[in-house]
Amino acid sequence: MRPILLQLGPWSPVAIPLLVAVLGVLLCLWTWLDTRQRGARARLLDFAFSLGGAVIGALLIYYLVNRFGPVPIRSYGFMLLVGMVAGLIFMAHSGWRYGIERTMLVDVALVCLVGGILGARLLYVALDWDQFAGSPRSIFRVWEGGLSFHGGLAGGVLAAYLLARWRRIRFSSLADAAAPAVALAYAISKLGCFLNGCCFGGHCDSFWGVRFAPGSEAAAWSLGLPPGQPATTWGEPLYPAQLLDCALALVVFFVLLRLRRVLQRPGHLFIAFVGLYGIERFVVEFWRHGASGRSFPGLPFLTWAQVASIVMTVAAAVVIAVAWPRARRDASANSPEDKRP
């Protein structure tokens, strides 16, 4: 596996125009999305500011990389970013169904990212405090992995709710628009977990067992090392639970795409995502180990994550089942056949 995807720097001055080009395209694209309703003169001024920002940003990145480089780009953080971008692209393509403007997407992404990471990290640290007790500063090294999706989901939902209240938009519509995007982003982020060597499975004697790289959490666990002690050799074969998680999350994504036509009541698509994720995670936990793979007190045959997943799935099913008759009546009342004279 590859916890460090690549190293940046030191760079030659040739990298500056390449950085300007990349940042310029990104900033100009966002400016075009944000200023389509403005006059030509105002848009031209905005594009000029974007190009200026690209030059300043490129010079700053060049300086920082050469000052502190080589800068390691971790697989987990990179795939987390790729997943977020993929989710944003999906929401930009389908957000119109729920009245979500494209200019809001960056606000939604940033707010939910911050809330999600805070919630995910807090729950992960709480479940695996032994790993951080000897080095509390490592709590802030989020780029090295160690996030709980259950906590991230709670933190992201809370952040999205506060944003919806502030921007005066319907929270249920925002949640429905985000549900497939979150499933897609989650699936991609699991590839980062696989490369990073976190969220791993138990010992595996079959052909699909995977050995994780030295320094990874998976390698240390497989070798029976105490928490906090890094592995200096490749680990023993483990089940690639991350890849199973990724595959099932993609199934959830495509199921949600089909359910968009069925679940018309605001908020129900997101509730369905919560229930489907609970099922998906319940299955993955049979192979997964780590913080969430510990037995639940009083129910040794279930893990903490499985109990949380059962609660999520049952709650989602109850909400949809209770509201389904009313949703059917509302759909019938709004159908064209019922409005004929």
Phi, psi and omega per residue, in radians:
M1 nan 3.041 -3.001
R2 -2.407 1.466 3.111
P3 -1.064 -0.665 3.076
I4 -1.731 1.941 -3.065
L5 -1.239 -0.800 3.122
L6 -2.839 2.937 3.115
Q7 -2.012 2.325 3.108
L8 -1.788 2.231 3.041
G9 1.589 2.914 -0.120
P10 -1.240 2.619 -3.087
W11 -1.871 2.691 2.973
S12 -1.521 2.863 3.135
P13 -1.025 -0.289 3.122
V14 -1.073 -0.430 -3.106
A15 -1.233 -0.369 -3.070
I16 -1.083 -0.914 3.124
P17 -1.092 -0.533 3.088
L18 -1.174 -0.723 3.084
L19 -1.119 -0.721 3.110
V20 -1.055 -0.741 -3.127
A21 -1.108 -0.798 -3.116
V22 -1.135 -0.875 3.134
L23 -1.134 -0.628 3.127
G24 -1.104 -0.746 3.121
V25 -1.106 -0.769 -3.119
L26 -1.130 -0.813 -3.109
L27 -1.198 -0.675 3.116
C28 -1.193 -0.628 3.082
L29 -1.098 -0.785 3.117
W30 -1.139 -0.680 3.100
T31 -1.081 -0.696 3.123
W32 -1.118 -0.707 3.110
L33 -1.181 -0.578 -3.023
D34 -1.512 -0.321 -3.010
T35 -2.164 0.396 -3.106
R36 -1.123 -0.441 -3.104
Q37 -1.594 -0.008 -3.107
R38 -1.650 2.932 -3.124
G39 -1.223 2.876 -3.077
A40 -1.099 -0.687 -3.120
R41 -1.162 -0.746 3.125
A42 -1.144 -0.671 3.127
R43 -1.154 -0.687 3.120
L44 -1.090 -0.707 3.106
L45 -1.135 -0.705 3.109
D46 -1.113 -0.701 3.099
F47 -1.124 -0.643 3.114
A48 -1.116 -0.741 3.091
F49 -1.108 -0.646 3.131
S50 -1.125 -0.757 3.123
L51 -1.156 -0.676 3.067
G52 -1.095 -0.716 3.089
G53 -1.119 -0.606 3.113
A54 -1.138 -0.703 3.136
V55 -1.147 -0.811 3.139
I56 -1.109 -0.766 3.136
G57 -1.104 -0.692 3.134
A58 -1.130 -0.762 3.119
L59 -1.116 -0.675 3.131
L60 -1.158 -0.793 3.125
I61 -1.092 -0.738 3.133
Y62 -1.056 -0.758 -3.136
Y63 -1.138 -0.821 -3.083
L64 -1.125 -0.724 -3.126
V65 -1.141 -0.727 -3.138
N66 -1.350 -0.398 3.119
R67 -1.389 -0.728 -3.056
F68 -1.974 -0.029 -3.063
G69 -1.249 2.957 0.005
P70 -1.226 2.392 -3.105
V71 -1.686 2.079 -3.139
P72 -1.331 2.325 3.032
I73 -1.798 1.935 -3.070
R74 -1.387 2.501 -3.114
S75 -1.047 -0.712 -3.088
Y76 -1.106 -0.869 -3.132
G77 -1.112 -0.672 3.139
F78 -1.138 -0.805 -3.136
M79 -1.211 -0.528 3.038
L80 -1.094 -0.722 3.095
L81 -1.162 -0.738 3.109
V82 -1.075 -0.722 3.111
G83 -1.108 -0.712 3.125
M84 -1.124 -0.735 3.122
V85 -1.121 -0.736 3.111
A86 -1.081 -0.733 3.087
G87 -1.106 -0.685 3.102
L88 -1.116 -0.733 3.124
I89 -1.099 -0.724 3.116
F90 -1.104 -0.780 3.134
M91 -1.143 -0.607 3.093
A92 -1.138 -0.546 -3.129
H93 -1.396 -0.609 -3.016
S94 -2.059 -0.003 -3.090
G95 -1.131 -0.385 -3.140
W96 -1.064 -0.441 3.120
R97 -1.059 -0.476 -3.046
Y98 -2.033 0.232 3.100
G99 1.285 0.410 3.132
I100 -1.635 2.019 -3.139
E101 -1.295 2.579 -3.109
R102 -1.129 -0.531 -3.132
T103 -1.161 -0.259 3.123
M104 -1.521 -0.215 -2.946
L105 -1.110 -0.703 -3.140
V106 -1.134 -0.718 3.089
D107 -1.049 -0.793 3.140
V108 -1.072 -0.802 -3.085
A109 -1.113 -0.806 -3.086
L110 -1.168 -0.790 -3.118
V111 -1.122 -0.824 -3.128
C112 -1.200 -0.564 3.110
L113 -1.129 -0.803 3.140
V114 -1.119 -0.845 3.128
G115 -1.098 -0.701 -3.127
G116 -1.167 -0.752 -3.133
I117 -1.165 -0.716 3.119
L118 -1.069 -0.842 3.138
G119 -1.128 -0.710 -3.109
A120 -1.159 -0.723 -3.114
R121 -1.237 -0.729 -3.125
L122 -1.051 -0.776 -3.131
L123 -1.209 -0.685 3.136
Y124 -1.098 -0.772 3.132
V125 -1.122 -0.694 3.133
A126 -1.116 -0.643 -3.116
L127 -1.371 -0.434 -3.058
D128 -2.293 0.900 -3.054
W129 -1.102 -0.520 -3.136
D130 -1.008 -0.555 -3.121
Q131 -1.209 -0.473 -3.042
F132 -1.910 -0.166 -3.066
A133 -1.049 -0.675 -3.113
G134 -1.359 -0.326 -3.116
S135 -2.526 1.396 -3.091
P136 -1.021 -0.478 -3.139
R137 -1.117 -0.448 -3.139
S138 -1.164 -0.225 3.087
I139 -1.034 -0.577 -3.059
F140 -1.522 -0.055 3.141
R141 -1.516 1.174 -3.076
V142 -1.144 -0.549 -3.097
W143 -1.139 -0.233 3.116
E144 -1.520 0.003 -3.114
G145 1.720 3.037 3.137
G146 1.786 1.081 3.126
L147 -2.253 2.462 3.086
S148 -1.778 2.151 -3.083
F149 -1.178 -0.573 3.102
H150 -1.052 -0.782 3.081
G151 -1.189 -0.663 3.109
G152 -1.118 -0.675 3.110
L153 -1.119 -0.762 3.122
A154 -1.112 -0.785 3.133
G155 -1.162 -0.689 3.115
G156 -1.173 -0.691 3.118
V157 -1.133 -0.744 3.113
L158 -1.096 -0.755 3.126
A159 -1.126 -0.718 3.121
A160 -1.145 -0.657 3.114
Y161 -1.109 -0.776 3.123
L162 -1.126 -0.683 3.103
L163 -1.128 -0.747 3.133
A164 -1.078 -0.707 3.096
R165 -1.127 -0.707 -3.111
W166 -1.205 -0.731 -3.121
R167 -1.531 -0.016 3.097
R168 1.010 0.892 3.026
I169 -2.129 2.802 -3.114
R170 -1.259 2.135 -3.113
F171 -1.120 -0.681 -3.114
S172 -1.085 -0.661 3.111
S173 -1.185 -0.723 3.096
L174 -1.088 -0.723 3.137
A175 -1.145 -0.724 3.114
D176 -1.110 -0.706 3.135
A177 -1.145 -0.586 -3.067
A178 -1.469 -0.364 -3.004
A179 -0.985 -0.961 3.114
P180 -1.119 -0.599 3.137
A181 -1.112 -0.699 3.120
V182 -1.155 -0.717 3.114
A183 -1.077 -0.728 3.121
L184 -1.153 -0.799 3.135
A185 -1.091 -0.686 3.128
Y186 -1.104 -0.745 -3.142
A187 -1.059 -0.754 -3.125
I188 -1.193 -0.681 -3.134
S189 -1.109 -0.473 3.118
K190 -1.160 -0.456 3.024
L191 -1.147 -0.616 3.050
G192 -1.136 -0.671 3.072
C193 -1.081 -0.698 3.134
F194 -1.122 -0.782 3.134
L195 -1.195 -0.590 -3.080
N196 -1.392 -0.459 -3.114
G197 1.499 0.583 3.031
C198 -2.094 3.010 -3.122
C199 0.953 0.719 -2.994
F200 -1.493 2.962 3.101
G201 -1.708 -3.088 3.136
G202 -1.414 -3.101 -3.119
H203 -1.083 2.465 -3.045
C204 -2.329 2.261 3.108
D205 -1.840 -0.034 -3.088
S206 -1.583 -3.088 -3.004
F207 -1.210 -0.372 -3.063
W208 -1.690 0.294 3.032
G209 -1.180 2.528 -3.074
V210 -2.150 2.358 3.040
R211 -1.667 2.272 -3.115
F212 -1.732 2.720 -2.960
A213 -1.241 2.737 3.035
P214 -1.004 2.496 -3.128
G215 1.584 -0.234 -3.131
S216 -1.478 2.701 3.108
E217 -1.098 -0.652 -3.126
A218 -1.114 -0.743 -3.140
A219 -1.120 -0.743 3.140
A220 -1.104 -0.736 -3.132
W221 -1.152 -0.735 -3.088
S222 -1.151 -0.491 3.136
L223 -1.564 -0.001 3.100
G224 1.300 0.439 -3.132
L225 -1.357 2.619 3.122
P226 -1.164 2.723 3.139
P227 -0.976 2.337 3.113
G228 1.628 -0.266 3.126
Q229 -1.612 2.057 -3.084
P230 -1.321 2.635 3.089
A231 -1.438 2.405 3.126
T232 -1.786 -0.071 3.103
T233 -2.282 2.963 3.076
W234 -1.160 2.517 -3.080
G235 -1.393 3.107 3.060
E236 -1.364 2.765 -3.116
P237 -1.066 2.332 3.114
L238 -2.240 2.730 3.038
Y239 -1.147 2.324 3.095
P240 -1.385 1.229 -3.095
A241 -1.072 -0.456 -3.138
Q242 -1.116 -0.685 -3.127
L243 -1.236 -0.651 3.049
L244 -1.099 -0.741 3.099
D245 -1.048 -0.752 3.123
C246 -1.083 -0.818 -3.113
A247 -1.094 -0.794 -3.124
L248 -1.197 -0.578 3.084
A249 -1.146 -0.624 3.062
L250 -1.157 -0.641 3.050
V251 -1.066 -0.766 3.098
V252 -1.047 -0.725 3.128
F253 -1.018 -0.854 -3.096
F254 -1.243 -0.574 3.057
V255 -1.112 -0.714 3.115
L256 -1.106 -0.632 3.099
L257 -1.083 -0.649 3.108
R258 -1.277 -0.577 -3.087
L259 -1.325 -0.232 -3.122
R260 -1.042 -0.541 -3.139
R261 -1.415 -0.357 -3.080
V262 -1.622 -0.778 -3.081
L263 -1.634 1.536 -3.080
Q264 -1.548 -0.350 -3.095
R265 -1.231 2.304 -3.103
P266 -0.971 2.305 3.114
G267 1.638 -0.320 -3.051
H268 -1.252 -0.547 3.128
L269 -1.168 -0.699 3.100
F270 -1.171 -0.699 3.100
I271 -1.084 -0.681 3.082
A272 -1.106 -0.670 3.079
F273 -1.069 -0.740 3.123
V274 -1.046 -0.789 3.136
G275 -1.156 -0.739 -3.138
L276 -1.173 -0.669 3.092
Y277 -1.120 -0.675 3.100
G278 -1.022 -0.741 3.109
I279 -1.134 -0.806 -3.119
E280 -1.049 -0.801 -3.100
R281 -1.234 -0.591 3.094
F282 -1.029 -0.731 -3.132
V283 -1.193 -0.801 -3.087
V284 -1.069 -0.596 -3.067
E285 -1.097 -0.324 3.089
F286 -1.163 -0.399 3.132
W287 -1.919 -0.304 -3.019
R288 -1.491 2.590 3.045
H289 -2.247 3.117 -3.096
G290 1.985 -2.761 -3.050
A291 -1.053 -0.816 -3.090
S292 -1.339 -0.212 -3.105
G293 -1.523 0.112 3.112
R294 -1.330 2.589 -3.096
S295 -1.169 2.510 3.114
F296 -1.407 2.345 -3.128
P297 -1.007 2.229 -3.129
G298 1.549 -0.322 3.111
L299 -2.309 1.285 -3.025
P300 -1.124 -0.311 3.141
F301 -1.489 -0.036 3.099
L302 -2.148 2.610 3.079
T303 -1.650 2.967 3.089
W304 -1.011 -0.775 -3.116
A305 -1.161 -0.618 3.124
Q306 -1.176 -0.689 3.095
V307 -1.116 -0.771 3.103
A308 -1.101 -0.661 3.135
S309 -1.172 -0.675 3.092
I310 -1.080 -0.775 3.127
V311 -1.068 -0.778 3.138
M312 -1.078 -0.828 -3.078
T313 -1.166 -0.776 3.139
V314 -1.118 -0.772 3.141
A315 -1.083 -0.751 3.126
A316 -1.117 -0.753 -3.139
A317 -1.113 -0.716 -3.137
V318 -1.128 -0.785 -3.122
V319 -1.068 -0.812 -3.122
I320 -1.189 -0.701 -3.134
A321 -1.127 -0.713 -3.136
V322 -1.191 -0.690 -3.075
A323 -1.529 -0.167 -3.052
W324 -1.082 -0.807 3.122
P325 -1.003 -0.736 3.127
R326 -1.157 -0.667 3.106
A327 -1.110 -0.671 3.098
R328 -1.124 -0.734 3.133
R329 -1.135 -0.708 3.126
D330 -1.133 -0.688 3.131
A331 -1.159 -0.678 3.121
S332 -1.188 -0.679 -3.138
A333 -1.157 -0.496 -3.123
N334 -1.676 0.032 -3.123
S335 -1.301 2.618 -3.125
P336 -1.062 -0.571 -3.102
E337 -1.109 -0.632 -3.102
D338 -1.338 -0.180 -3.111
K339 -1.759 0.041 3.113
R340 -1.244 2.472 3.133
P341 -1.212 nan nan
